[in-house]
Amino acid sequence: MHDYNANDIKRLFGLSTPVLHALIRAGHIQPTRIGPRFRFTFDDLLLLRTVSALRAARIPARKIQGALRALRASLPPGQPMSRLSLALVGEHLGTGDGQLALALEVTPVNAQVRRFARRKTRMPADEDAHGQFARGLELEQSDAAAARAAYEACLTDDPHYLEARINLGRLLHLAGRLSDAERVYREARDASALLSFNLAVLLEDLERDPEAIVLYNEALGHDPDLADAHFNLARLEERAGHAQASFRHLLAYRRLLHHADL
């Protein structure tokens, strides 16, 4: 649990007091009031982060509220809204009937593993490896199994191809092959923020939170501006009962988002 006042929420997520109170009145979050402060669960904070991101994208408040109401109605009993993600649909918001402002995409909160979209380092000596990597990228949306095979072929030609290793680990993770994904990540001979971040997300899914904390901190060592690592660390530190450390990471997360908006 986290105890914050309205100013804390504005500092963390950029949400004004009227917006916060509107979310409470609508029942989207249900903090406990303790004097001038509110006691939030981390599920509440996850939802506040989502609302903050949508407002930053200049989505009108009435549309956000409408989407949240539709989302609440679609959930099974007892399912917290924060466990789902909200995604924008193109430039023009709305479903086929034009009533729903946002697409409601049911995905676990921890499904944040990332991929490399292109190779930013030197070209590998073996051009076949690069070709297989490019093929894997092309196949990811249409045939995940074929994409995995292409990344595996790439790594056979060049075991040092870090981007292929990260993308393969991500696809194995998303396919539920967690032990295979961990093996692929840990066989990497080079380090990177993205590798550590993805492995940390995987370790969370394996319920190995202390190891995940180490890996998130390792990711921040490679890239101090990795905002999602701070947010995930805040969640894990809160779960471990380290309220001060959790709040520190939340502040770092908010600071990074603020700088990105400048």
MARZA-394928 format. One line per field, with one value per residue: residue number from 1; residue in three letters; x, y, z of N, C-alpha, C in turn. Coordinates in nm, 2 decimals. Layout:
// MARZA-394928
n	[NUM; ...] .
res	[ala; ...] .
neast	[X; ...] .
nnorth	[Y; ...] .
nup	[Z; ...] .
caeast	[X; ...] .
canorth	[Y; ...] .
caup	[Z; ...] .
ceast	[X; ...] .
cnorth	[Y; ...] .
cup	[Z; ...] .
//
This chain:
// MARZA-394928
n	[1; 2; 3; 4; 5; 6; 7; 8; 9; 10; 11; 12; 13; 14; 15; 16; 17; 18; 19; 20; 21; 22; 23; 24; 25; 26; 27; 28; 29; 30; 31; 32; 33; 34; 35; 36; 37; 38; 39; 40; 41; 42; 43; 44; 45; 46; 47; 48; 49; 50; 51; 52; 53; 54; 55; 56; 57; 58; 59; 60; 61; 62; 63; 64; 65; 66; 67; 68; 69; 70; 71; 72; 73; 74; 75; 76; 77; 78; 79; 80; 81; 82; 83; 84; 85; 86; 87; 88; 89; 90; 91; 92; 93; 94; 95; 96; 97; 98; 99; 100; 101; 102; 103; 104; 105; 106; 107; 108; 109; 110; 111; 112; 113; 114; 115; 116; 117; 118; 119; 120; 121; 122; 123; 124; 125; 126; 127; 128; 129; 130; 131; 132; 133; 134; 135; 136; 137; 138; 139; 140; 141; 142; 143; 144; 145; 146; 147; 148; 149; 150; 151; 152; 153; 154; 155; 156; 157; 158; 159; 160; 161; 162; 163; 164; 165; 166; 167; 168; 169; 170; 171; 172; 173; 174; 175; 176; 177; 178; 179; 180; 181; 182; 183; 184; 185; 186; 187; 188; 189; 190; 191; 192; 193; 194; 195; 196; 197; 198; 199; 200; 201; 202; 203; 204; 205; 206; 207; 208; 209; 210; 211; 212; 213; 214; 215; 216; 217; 218; 219; 220; 221; 222; 223; 224; 225; 226; 227; 228; 229; 230; 231; 232; 233; 234; 235; 236; 237; 238; 239; 240; 241; 242; 243; 244; 245; 246; 247; 248; 249; 250; 251; 252; 253; 254; 255; 256; 257; 258; 259; 260; 261; 262] .
res	[met; his; asp; tyr; asn; ala; asn; asp; ile; lys; arg; leu; phe; gly; leu; ser; thr; pro; val; leu; his; ala; leu; ile; arg; ala; gly; his; ile; gln; pro; thr; arg; ile; gly; pro; arg; phe; arg; phe; thr; phe; asp; asp; leu; leu; leu; leu; arg; thr; val; ser; ala; leu; arg; ala; ala; arg; ile; pro; ala; arg; lys; ile; gln; gly; ala; leu; arg; ala; leu; arg; ala; ser; leu; pro; pro; gly; gln; pro; met; ser; arg; leu; ser; leu; ala; leu; val; gly; glu; his; leu; gly; thr; gly; asp; gly; gln; leu; ala; leu; ala; leu; glu; val; thr; pro; val; asn; ala; gln; val; arg; arg; phe; ala; arg; arg; lys; thr; arg; met; pro; ala; asp; glu; asp; ala; his; gly; gln; phe; ala; arg; gly; leu; glu; leu; glu; gln; ser; asp; ala; ala; ala; ala; arg; ala; ala; tyr; glu; ala; cys; leu; thr; asp; asp; pro; his; tyr; leu; glu; ala; arg; ile; asn; leu; gly; arg; leu; leu; his; leu; ala; gly; arg; leu; ser; asp; ala; glu; arg; val; tyr; arg; glu; ala; arg; asp; ala; ser; ala; leu; leu; ser; phe; asn; leu; ala; val; leu; leu; glu; asp; leu; glu; arg; asp; pro; glu; ala; ile; val; leu; tyr; asn; glu; ala; leu; gly; his; asp; pro; asp; leu; ala; asp; ala; his; phe; asn; leu; ala; arg; leu; glu; glu; arg; ala; gly; his; ala; gln; ala; ser; phe; arg; his; leu; leu; ala; tyr; arg; arg; leu; leu; his; his; ala; asp; leu] .
neast	[0.08; 0.04; 0.06; -0.05; -0.09; -0.31; -0.13; 0.10; 0.02; -0.03; 0.24; 0.36; 0.21; 0.11; -0.16; -0.45; -0.61; -0.90; -0.93; -0.83; -1.03; -1.25; -1.20; -1.21; -1.48; -1.61; -1.55; -1.33; -1.08; -1.02; -0.92; -0.83; -0.93; -0.73; -0.73; -0.59; -0.47; -0.45; -0.48; -0.33; -0.35; -0.11; -0.22; -0.40; -0.22; -0.11; -0.33; -0.36; -0.13; -0.18; -0.40; -0.27; -0.09; -0.27; -0.39; -0.17; -0.14; -0.34; -0.60; -0.94; -1.10; -1.36; -1.38; -1.18; -1.30; -1.53; -1.42; -1.30; -1.53; -1.65; -1.46; -1.46; -1.71; -1.67; -1.51; -1.43; -1.58; -1.41; -1.17; -0.91; -0.90; -0.65; -0.50; -0.53; -0.45; -0.47; -0.51; -0.45; -0.63; -0.52; -0.52; -0.77; -1.00; -1.21; -1.46; -1.63; -1.89; -1.85; -1.88; -1.70; -1.41; -1.15; -0.94; -0.98; -0.75; -0.67; -0.42; -0.15; -0.01; 0.26; 0.35; 0.57; 0.79; 1.05; 1.15; 1.42; 1.41; 1.58; 1.92; 2.16; 2.42; 2.75; 2.76; 2.72; 2.99; 2.92; 2.70; 2.48; 2.37; 2.27; 2.08; 1.90; 1.82; 1.68; 1.48; 1.35; 1.24; 1.06; 0.88; 0.76; 0.50; 0.33; 0.39; 0.49; 0.63; 0.79; 0.94; 1.08; 1.23; 1.39; 1.54; 1.68; 1.83; 1.99; 2.14; 2.28; 2.45; 2.59; 2.66; 2.70; 2.51; 2.34; 2.09; 1.92; 1.92; 1.79; 1.54; 1.45; 1.44; 1.23; 1.01; 0.99; 0.93; 0.67; 0.54; 0.51; 0.71; 0.90; 1.13; 1.30; 1.33; 1.46; 1.71; 1.80; 1.84; 2.03; 2.25; 2.37; 2.65; 2.72; 2.63; 2.33; 2.09; 1.83; 1.84; 1.87; 1.64; 1.43; 1.49; 1.44; 1.16; 1.08; 1.17; 1.00; 0.76; 0.82; 0.80; 1.02; 1.11; 1.32; 1.55; 1.46; 1.46; 1.73; 1.81; 1.65; 1.78; 2.03; 1.97; 1.91; 2.16; 2.29; 2.13; 2.02; 1.80; 1.58; 1.26; 1.05; 1.18; 1.22; 0.96; 0.87; 1.04; 0.95; 0.71; 0.79; 0.95; 0.76; 0.60; 0.77; 0.77; 0.92; 0.87; 0.98; 1.19; 1.03; 0.88; 1.08; 1.16; 0.93; 0.92; 1.15; 1.06; 0.85; 0.99; 1.15; 0.95; 0.85; 1.06; 1.09; 0.86; 0.92] .
nnorth	[-0.12; 0.23; 0.55; 0.86; 1.21; 1.44; 1.61; 1.46; 1.27; 1.43; 1.51; 1.27; 1.16; 1.36; 1.42; 1.61; 1.73; 1.73; 1.54; 1.31; 1.28; 1.24; 0.99; 0.84; 0.88; 0.76; 0.50; 0.37; 0.36; 0.27; 0.40; 0.41; 0.66; 0.85; 1.09; 1.38; 1.23; 0.96; 0.60; 0.39; 0.10; -0.10; -0.17; 0.04; 0.24; 0.16; 0.19; 0.46; 0.54; 0.45; 0.62; 0.86; 0.84; 0.83; 1.08; 1.23; 1.18; 1.33; 1.25; 1.31; 1.37; 1.27; 1.06; 0.89; 0.83; 0.70; 0.48; 0.35; 0.28; 0.10; -0.09; -0.18; -0.30; -0.51; -0.69; -1.00; -1.09; -0.96; -0.92; -0.70; -0.37; -0.27; -0.48; -0.51; -0.38; -0.06; 0.04; 0.26; 0.32; 0.36; 0.68; 0.79; 0.75; 0.49; 0.23; 0.00; 0.09; 0.35; 0.43; 0.35; 0.47; 0.37; 0.09; -0.22; -0.41; -0.72; -0.80; -0.93; -0.73; -0.75; -0.82; -0.69; -0.73; -0.65; -0.59; -0.58; -0.37; -0.32; -0.36; -0.19; -0.19; -0.29; -0.45; -0.81; -1.04; -1.26; -1.26; -1.42; -1.46; -1.20; -1.18; -1.38; -1.27; -1.04; -1.17; -1.29; -1.06; -0.98; -1.19; -1.20; -1.09; -1.24; -1.51; -1.66; -1.89; -1.95; -1.72; -1.75; -1.97; -1.85; -1.67; -1.85; -1.98; -1.77; -1.73; -1.97; -1.93; -1.70; -1.67; -1.45; -1.26; -1.03; -0.90; -1.08; -1.28; -1.15; -1.10; -1.36; -1.47; -1.31; -1.40; -1.67; -1.64; -1.51; -1.72; -1.89; -2.05; -2.05; -2.14; -2.21; -1.95; -1.82; -1.96; -1.89; -1.61; -1.61; -1.72; -1.53; -1.35; -1.09; -0.78; -0.59; -0.32; -0.38; -0.66; -0.73; -0.61; -0.76; -1.01; -0.97; -0.92; -1.18; -1.33; -1.23; -1.34; -1.60; -1.59; -1.51; -1.28; -1.15; -1.19; -1.07; -0.80; -0.75; -0.77; -0.57; -0.35; -0.38; -0.34; -0.07; 0.02; 0.00; 0.16; 0.44; 0.58; 0.42; 0.41; 0.23; 0.03; 0.15; 0.18; -0.08; -0.17; -0.02; -0.14; -0.40; -0.34; -0.23; -0.45; -0.60; -0.47; -0.24; 0.06; 0.32; 0.29; 0.21; 0.44; 0.61; 0.51; 0.54; 0.82; 0.87; 0.74; 0.91; 1.15; 1.10; 1.05; 1.31; 1.46; 1.34; 1.44; 1.71] .
nup	[0.00; -0.06; 0.06; -0.04; -0.10; -0.28; -0.42; -0.44; -0.62; -0.84; -0.89; -0.95; -1.16; -1.31; -1.29; -1.22; -0.92; -0.95; -1.16; -1.04; -0.83; -0.99; -1.10; -0.87; -0.78; -0.99; -0.94; -1.06; -0.94; -0.60; -0.34; 0.01; 0.23; 0.44; 0.65; 0.50; 0.31; 0.07; 0.05; -0.17; -0.37; -0.55; -0.79; -0.82; -0.88; -1.12; -1.29; -1.27; -1.40; -1.66; -1.73; -1.71; -1.93; -2.14; -2.13; -2.18; -2.44; -2.54; -2.54; -2.50; -2.18; -2.14; -2.32; -2.22; -1.98; -2.07; -2.20; -1.98; -1.83; -2.01; -2.01; -1.74; -1.74; -1.90; -1.77; -1.59; -1.28; -1.00; -1.13; -1.15; -1.30; -1.37; -1.46; -1.72; -2.04; -2.21; -2.54; -2.81; -3.12; -3.42; -3.58; -3.55; -3.30; -3.18; -3.20; -3.42; -3.40; -3.32; -3.06; -2.85; -2.73; -2.71; -2.79; -2.62; -2.49; -2.39; -2.19; -2.00; -1.73; -1.70; -1.95; -2.11; -2.25; -2.49; -2.83; -3.06; -3.33; -3.54; -3.65; -3.47; -3.43; -3.56; -3.88; -3.89; -3.95; -4.10; -4.35; -4.39; -4.14; -4.08; -4.28; -4.19; -3.95; -4.04; -4.18; -3.97; -3.84; -4.03; -4.02; -3.77; -3.71; -3.87; -3.86; -3.59; -3.52; -3.74; -3.74; -3.50; -3.58; -3.77; -3.62; -3.46; -3.66; -3.73; -3.49; -3.49; -3.70; -3.61; -3.29; -3.14; -3.20; -3.07; -3.09; -3.23; -3.04; -2.82; -2.94; -3.00; -2.75; -2.65; -2.81; -2.74; -2.47; -2.49; -2.60; -2.40; -2.33; -2.10; -1.96; -2.18; -2.29; -2.08; -2.09; -2.34; -2.31; -2.11; -2.22; -2.37; -2.47; -2.45; -2.29; -2.23; -2.19; -2.27; -2.28; -2.01; -1.91; -2.03; -1.94; -1.67; -1.67; -1.74; -1.52; -1.33; -1.41; -1.36; -1.09; -0.94; -0.78; -0.63; -0.79; -1.02; -0.94; -0.92; -1.19; -1.31; -1.20; -1.30; -1.57; -1.56; -1.50; -1.74; -1.89; -1.77; -1.83; -1.87; -1.84; -1.78; -1.64; -1.40; -1.31; -1.29; -1.10; -0.88; -0.84; -0.76; -0.53; -0.37; -0.33; -0.18; 0.05; 0.08; 0.10; 0.08; -0.11; -0.33; -0.38; -0.45; -0.70; -0.84; -0.85; -1.01; -1.24; -1.32; -1.35; -1.57; -1.77; -1.78; -1.88; -2.13; -2.25; -2.29] .
caeast	[0.00; 0.11; -0.01; -0.01; -0.20; -0.33; -0.01; 0.19; -0.03; 0.00; 0.38; 0.40; 0.15; 0.06; -0.31; -0.49; -0.70; -1.04; -0.92; -0.82; -1.15; -1.34; -1.17; -1.25; -1.62; -1.65; -1.52; -1.22; -0.99; -1.09; -0.83; -0.88; -0.90; -0.68; -0.71; -0.57; -0.40; -0.52; -0.40; -0.35; -0.28; -0.03; -0.32; -0.45; -0.12; -0.10; -0.44; -0.33; -0.03; -0.25; -0.48; -0.17; -0.04; -0.38; -0.41; -0.06; -0.17; -0.44; -0.73; -1.04; -1.13; -1.49; -1.35; -1.11; -1.40; -1.61; -1.34; -1.28; -1.66; -1.67; -1.36; -1.51; -1.83; -1.62; -1.42; -1.49; -1.59; -1.29; -1.06; -0.88; -0.88; -0.51; -0.44; -0.55; -0.39; -0.55; -0.43; -0.51; -0.66; -0.49; -0.53; -0.91; -1.04; -1.34; -1.48; -1.71; -2.01; -1.81; -1.91; -1.59; -1.29; -1.02; -0.95; -0.95; -0.67; -0.65; -0.28; -0.10; 0.06; 0.40; 0.39; 0.64; 0.92; 1.06; 1.23; 1.50; 1.35; 1.68; 2.05; 2.22; 2.57; 2.81; 2.70; 2.80; 3.08; 2.84; 2.58; 2.36; 2.31; 2.20; 1.96; 1.81; 1.76; 1.59; 1.37; 1.28; 1.17; 0.95; 0.78; 0.71; 0.36; 0.25; 0.42; 0.59; 0.71; 0.89; 1.03; 1.17; 1.33; 1.49; 1.64; 1.77; 1.93; 2.08; 2.23; 2.37; 2.56; 2.66; 2.61; 2.72; 2.41; 2.26; 1.96; 1.85; 1.90; 1.68; 1.41; 1.41; 1.39; 1.10; 0.91; 0.98; 0.86; 0.54; 0.48; 0.50; 0.83; 0.98; 1.27; 1.38; 1.36; 1.57; 1.83; 1.85; 1.89; 2.15; 2.36; 2.42; 2.79; 2.73; 2.52; 2.26; 1.98; 1.71; 1.85; 1.85; 1.50; 1.35; 1.51; 1.38; 1.02; 1.07; 1.19; 0.88; 0.66; 0.86; 0.78; 1.15; 1.12; 1.45; 1.64; 1.41; 1.50; 1.87; 1.82; 1.61; 1.88; 2.13; 1.92; 1.93; 2.30; 2.32; 2.05; 1.95; 1.67; 1.48; 1.16; 0.97; 1.25; 1.19; 0.82; 0.86; 1.11; 0.86; 0.61; 0.85; 0.99; 0.63; 0.56; 0.87; 0.76; 1.02; 0.79; 1.06; 1.25; 0.93; 0.84; 1.19; 1.16; 0.81; 0.96; 1.24; 0.98; 0.78; 1.08; 1.19; 0.84; 0.84; 1.17; 1.06; 0.76; 0.97] .
canorth	[0.00; 0.36; 0.67; 0.98; 1.31; 1.48; 1.67; 1.35; 1.21; 1.52; 1.51; 1.14; 1.12; 1.48; 1.42; 1.71; 1.68; 1.70; 1.42; 1.20; 1.27; 1.19; 0.85; 0.78; 0.88; 0.66; 0.36; 0.31; 0.33; 0.28; 0.42; 0.44; 0.80; 0.87; 1.23; 1.44; 1.14; 0.84; 0.48; 0.33; -0.03; -0.07; -0.18; 0.17; 0.32; 0.11; 0.25; 0.60; 0.55; 0.44; 0.74; 0.97; 0.82; 0.86; 1.22; 1.29; 1.16; 1.43; 1.19; 1.38; 1.30; 1.20; 0.94; 0.80; 0.78; 0.60; 0.35; 0.28; 0.22; -0.01; -0.19; -0.24; -0.38; -0.63; -0.77; -1.09; -1.04; -0.97; -0.89; -0.55; -0.31; -0.25; -0.60; -0.50; -0.26; 0.02; 0.08; 0.35; 0.26; 0.45; 0.82; 0.82; 0.66; 0.44; 0.10; 0.01; 0.17; 0.48; 0.46; 0.32; 0.56; 0.30; -0.05; -0.28; -0.52; -0.80; -0.85; -0.92; -0.61; -0.78; -0.85; -0.57; -0.77; -0.57; -0.65; -0.50; -0.36; -0.31; -0.37; -0.06; -0.20; -0.32; -0.57; -0.93; -1.09; -1.36; -1.20; -1.51; -1.43; -1.08; -1.21; -1.45; -1.17; -0.96; -1.26; -1.31; -0.94; -0.98; -1.30; -1.19; -1.06; -1.34; -1.65; -1.65; -2.01; -1.93; -1.61; -1.82; -2.06; -1.77; -1.62; -1.96; -2.00; -1.65; -1.75; -2.08; -1.87; -1.60; -1.68; -1.32; -1.17; -1.00; -0.86; -1.20; -1.35; -1.08; -1.12; -1.50; -1.49; -1.25; -1.48; -1.79; -1.59; -1.49; -1.85; -1.96; -2.14; -1.96; -2.20; -2.19; -1.81; -1.79; -2.02; -1.81; -1.49; -1.62; -1.76; -1.41; -1.32; -0.94; -0.73; -0.47; -0.28; -0.45; -0.80; -0.74; -0.58; -0.87; -1.13; -0.94; -0.95; -1.32; -1.38; -1.19; -1.44; -1.72; -1.56; -1.49; -1.13; -1.09; -1.19; -0.97; -0.67; -0.74; -0.75; -0.44; -0.25; -0.40; -0.27; 0.08; 0.05; 0.01; 0.27; 0.50; 0.65; 0.32; 0.45; 0.11; -0.05; 0.22; 0.16; -0.22; -0.18; 0.04; -0.24; -0.51; -0.29; -0.22; -0.59; -0.65; -0.39; -0.13; 0.17; 0.44; 0.26; 0.21; 0.58; 0.67; 0.46; 0.61; 0.96; 0.86; 0.71; 1.03; 1.25; 1.06; 1.08; 1.45; 1.50; 1.30; 1.53; 1.84] .
caup	[0.00; -0.07; 0.11; -0.11; -0.11; -0.42; -0.47; -0.47; -0.75; -0.95; -0.91; -1.01; -1.29; -1.38; -1.29; -1.13; -0.81; -1.01; -1.24; -0.94; -0.76; -1.08; -1.11; -0.75; -0.79; -1.09; -0.90; -1.13; -0.83; -0.47; -0.23; 0.14; 0.27; 0.57; 0.66; 0.37; 0.22; 0.02; 0.05; -0.29; -0.40; -0.67; -0.90; -0.84; -0.94; -1.25; -1.36; -1.28; -1.50; -1.79; -1.75; -1.74; -2.06; -2.24; -2.12; -2.25; -2.59; -2.57; -2.55; -2.41; -2.05; -2.15; -2.39; -2.13; -1.88; -2.14; -2.22; -1.85; -1.80; -2.09; -1.97; -1.62; -1.77; -1.98; -1.69; -1.50; -1.14; -0.92; -1.21; -1.14; -1.43; -1.40; -1.52; -1.87; -2.10; -2.31; -2.66; -2.91; -3.25; -3.52; -3.55; -3.52; -3.20; -3.19; -3.26; -3.54; -3.37; -3.29; -2.92; -2.76; -2.77; -2.71; -2.80; -2.50; -2.53; -2.27; -2.19; -1.86; -1.70; -1.71; -2.08; -2.16; -2.32; -2.61; -2.93; -3.14; -3.46; -3.64; -3.59; -3.45; -3.42; -3.68; -3.95; -3.86; -4.06; -4.18; -4.41; -4.38; -4.01; -4.09; -4.36; -4.11; -3.86; -4.12; -4.21; -3.84; -3.82; -4.12; -4.00; -3.64; -3.71; -3.94; -3.83; -3.48; -3.52; -3.84; -3.69; -3.40; -3.65; -3.84; -3.52; -3.42; -3.76; -3.72; -3.38; -3.53; -3.78; -3.53; -3.16; -3.08; -3.26; -2.95; -3.12; -3.26; -2.91; -2.75; -3.01; -2.99; -2.61; -2.63; -2.87; -2.66; -2.35; -2.52; -2.63; -2.27; -2.31; -2.01; -1.94; -2.30; -2.30; -1.99; -2.14; -2.46; -2.26; -2.02; -2.31; -2.43; -2.44; -2.44; -2.20; -2.28; -2.10; -2.31; -2.24; -1.87; -1.88; -2.07; -1.85; -1.54; -1.68; -1.74; -1.39; -1.26; -1.45; -1.29; -0.95; -0.88; -0.77; -0.59; -0.91; -1.12; -0.89; -0.96; -1.33; -1.35; -1.16; -1.40; -1.69; -1.54; -1.50; -1.88; -1.95; -1.66; -1.88; -1.90; -1.74; -1.74; -1.54; -1.27; -1.27; -1.25; -0.97; -0.78; -0.80; -0.68; -0.40; -0.29; -0.29; -0.08; 0.17; 0.08; 0.05; 0.04; -0.24; -0.43; -0.41; -0.52; -0.84; -0.90; -0.88; -1.12; -1.36; -1.36; -1.40; -1.71; -1.86; -1.80; -1.97; -2.26; -2.31; -2.32] .
ceast	[0.09; 0.02; 0.04; -0.13; -0.21; -0.21; 0.09; 0.15; -0.01; 0.15; 0.42; 0.34; 0.09; -0.09; -0.36; -0.59; -0.84; -1.04; -0.92; -0.96; -1.26; -1.32; -1.22; -1.41; -1.68; -1.63; -1.40; -1.10; -1.06; -0.99; -0.90; -0.84; -0.85; -0.64; -0.69; -0.50; -0.49; -0.42; -0.43; -0.29; -0.20; -0.11; -0.37; -0.35; -0.10; -0.21; -0.41; -0.22; -0.09; -0.33; -0.38; -0.12; -0.14; -0.40; -0.29; -0.07; -0.29; -0.58; -0.83; -1.08; -1.26; -1.47; -1.27; -1.21; -1.49; -1.55; -1.33; -1.41; -1.68; -1.58; -1.41; -1.63; -1.79; -1.55; -1.50; -1.49; -1.46; -1.16; -1.03; -0.85; -0.73; -0.44; -0.45; -0.48; -0.48; -0.46; -0.51; -0.53; -0.64; -0.50; -0.67; -0.96; -1.18; -1.35; -1.58; -1.84; -1.98; -1.83; -1.79; -1.46; -1.16; -1.04; -0.91; -0.88; -0.63; -0.51; -0.24; -0.01; 0.21; 0.45; 0.45; 0.77; 0.93; 1.15; 1.32; 1.44; 1.45; 1.81; 2.12; 2.37; 2.62; 2.74; 2.79; 2.88; 3.01; 2.71; 2.46; 2.29; 2.23; 2.07; 1.86; 1.74; 1.66; 1.46; 1.28; 1.19; 1.04; 0.84; 0.71; 0.55; 0.27; 0.27; 0.53; 0.68; 0.82; 0.99; 1.13; 1.28; 1.43; 1.59; 1.73; 1.87; 2.04; 2.19; 2.32; 2.48; 2.65; 2.60; 2.62; 2.61; 2.31; 2.12; 1.87; 1.82; 1.79; 1.54; 1.36; 1.36; 1.25; 0.99; 0.89; 0.90; 0.71; 0.46; 0.46; 0.61; 0.93; 1.12; 1.36; 1.42; 1.47; 1.70; 1.89; 1.91; 2.02; 2.27; 2.43; 2.57; 2.82; 2.61; 2.45; 2.14; 1.86; 1.72; 1.82; 1.70; 1.41; 1.36; 1.44; 1.23; 0.99; 1.07; 1.07; 0.77; 0.69; 0.85; 0.92; 1.19; 1.25; 1.55; 1.60; 1.46; 1.65; 1.89; 1.76; 1.71; 2.00; 2.10; 1.94; 2.08; 2.35; 2.25; 1.97; 1.82; 1.56; 1.36; 1.08; 1.04; 1.23; 1.05; 0.81; 0.93; 1.02; 0.76; 0.67; 0.90; 0.87; 0.59; 0.65; 0.86; 0.85; 0.95; 0.87; 1.13; 1.15; 0.89; 0.96; 1.19; 1.04; 0.85; 1.05; 1.16; 0.91; 0.87; 1.13; 1.08; 0.83; 0.94; 1.15; 0.95; 0.81; 1.02] .
cnorth	[0.12; 0.47; 0.79; 1.08; 1.35; 1.54; 1.57; 1.29; 1.30; 1.52; 1.38; 1.12; 1.24; 1.49; 1.52; 1.65; 1.65; 1.57; 1.30; 1.18; 1.21; 1.04; 0.77; 0.77; 0.78; 0.52; 0.30; 0.28; 0.35; 0.29; 0.44; 0.58; 0.79; 1.01; 1.30; 1.35; 1.02; 0.72; 0.40; 0.19; 0.00; -0.09; -0.04; 0.26; 0.29; 0.18; 0.40; 0.63; 0.55; 0.57; 0.86; 0.96; 0.86; 1.01; 1.29; 1.28; 1.25; 1.36; 1.26; 1.30; 1.22; 1.07; 0.84; 0.74; 0.67; 0.47; 0.28; 0.21; 0.10; -0.13; -0.26; -0.34; -0.52; -0.73; -0.88; -1.04; -1.06; -0.94; -0.74; -0.50; -0.29; -0.36; -0.61; -0.38; -0.19; 0.06; 0.17; 0.28; 0.36; 0.60; 0.86; 0.71; 0.62; 0.30; 0.11; 0.09; 0.31; 0.52; 0.45; 0.40; 0.48; 0.15; -0.11; -0.41; -0.60; -0.86; -0.83; -0.79; -0.64; -0.81; -0.73; -0.60; -0.69; -0.64; -0.54; -0.49; -0.35; -0.33; -0.24; -0.07; -0.25; -0.44; -0.69; -0.97; -1.18; -1.29; -1.28; -1.48; -1.30; -1.10; -1.29; -1.36; -1.09; -1.04; -1.27; -1.18; -0.94; -1.08; -1.28; -1.18; -1.17; -1.48; -1.66; -1.77; -2.00; -1.82; -1.67; -1.90; -1.97; -1.71; -1.73; -1.99; -1.89; -1.68; -1.87; -2.02; -1.77; -1.59; -1.54; -1.22; -1.14; -0.97; -0.98; -1.28; -1.29; -1.11; -1.27; -1.53; -1.43; -1.34; -1.61; -1.75; -1.58; -1.62; -1.94; -2.06; -2.06; -2.01; -2.19; -2.05; -1.77; -1.84; -1.93; -1.68; -1.50; -1.67; -1.65; -1.38; -1.17; -0.90; -0.61; -0.44; -0.36; -0.60; -0.82; -0.71; -0.70; -0.99; -1.10; -0.96; -1.10; -1.38; -1.34; -1.30; -1.57; -1.70; -1.56; -1.35; -1.08; -1.09; -1.09; -0.83; -0.65; -0.71; -0.62; -0.33; -0.26; -0.33; -0.12; 0.12; 0.07; 0.14; 0.34; 0.57; 0.55; 0.33; 0.32; 0.03; 0.02; 0.18; 0.01; -0.24; -0.13; -0.06; -0.35; -0.46; -0.27; -0.35; -0.64; -0.57; -0.27; 0.00; 0.29; 0.41; 0.26; 0.35; 0.64; 0.63; 0.53; 0.75; 0.96; 0.83; 0.84; 1.14; 1.22; 1.08; 1.23; 1.51; 1.46; 1.38; 1.67; 1.86] .
cup	[0.00; -0.02; 0.04; -0.09; -0.26; -0.49; -0.52; -0.61; -0.87; -0.99; -0.98; -1.15; -1.36; -1.38; -1.18; -1.02; -0.87; -1.08; -1.14; -0.87; -0.86; -1.10; -0.98; -0.75; -0.88; -1.05; -0.97; -1.04; -0.70; -0.35; -0.10; 0.18; 0.42; 0.59; 0.52; 0.27; 0.18; 0.02; -0.07; -0.30; -0.52; -0.80; -0.93; -0.92; -1.09; -1.34; -1.38; -1.39; -1.64; -1.82; -1.78; -1.88; -2.17; -2.24; -2.20; -2.40; -2.63; -2.60; -2.45; -2.29; -2.06; -2.22; -2.30; -2.03; -1.95; -2.16; -2.09; -1.81; -1.88; -2.05; -1.84; -1.65; -1.84; -1.89; -1.61; -1.36; -1.07; -1.00; -1.21; -1.28; -1.47; -1.46; -1.67; -1.92; -2.20; -2.42; -2.75; -3.04; -3.35; -3.48; -3.50; -3.42; -3.22; -3.25; -3.38; -3.52; -3.33; -3.14; -2.82; -2.81; -2.78; -2.73; -2.66; -2.53; -2.40; -2.27; -2.04; -1.85; -1.73; -1.85; -2.15; -2.22; -2.45; -2.71; -3.00; -3.28; -3.57; -3.57; -3.59; -3.45; -3.55; -3.75; -3.91; -3.98; -4.15; -4.23; -4.39; -4.24; -4.02; -4.17; -4.28; -4.01; -3.92; -4.15; -4.08; -3.81; -3.90; -4.08; -3.86; -3.63; -3.77; -3.90; -3.72; -3.48; -3.62; -3.80; -3.59; -3.47; -3.72; -3.74; -3.47; -3.53; -3.76; -3.61; -3.41; -3.61; -3.70; -3.39; -3.08; -3.12; -3.15; -2.98; -3.15; -3.13; -2.83; -2.81; -3.00; -2.84; -2.59; -2.69; -2.79; -2.53; -2.38; -2.56; -2.51; -2.25; -2.22; -1.98; -2.06; -2.32; -2.21; -2.04; -2.25; -2.41; -2.19; -2.10; -2.38; -2.38; -2.42; -2.35; -2.27; -2.18; -2.14; -2.28; -2.10; -1.84; -1.91; -1.98; -1.71; -1.55; -1.68; -1.60; -1.30; -1.29; -1.39; -1.13; -0.87; -0.87; -0.73; -0.71; -1.01; -1.07; -0.93; -1.11; -1.37; -1.31; -1.26; -1.53; -1.68; -1.53; -1.65; -1.94; -1.84; -1.70; -1.91; -1.80; -1.69; -1.64; -1.40; -1.22; -1.22; -1.12; -0.86; -0.74; -0.72; -0.54; -0.31; -0.24; -0.18; 0.05; 0.19; 0.02; 0.00; -0.10; -0.35; -0.47; -0.49; -0.67; -0.91; -0.94; -1.00; -1.25; -1.41; -1.41; -1.54; -1.81; -1.89; -1.89; -2.11; -2.33; -2.34; -2.46] .
//
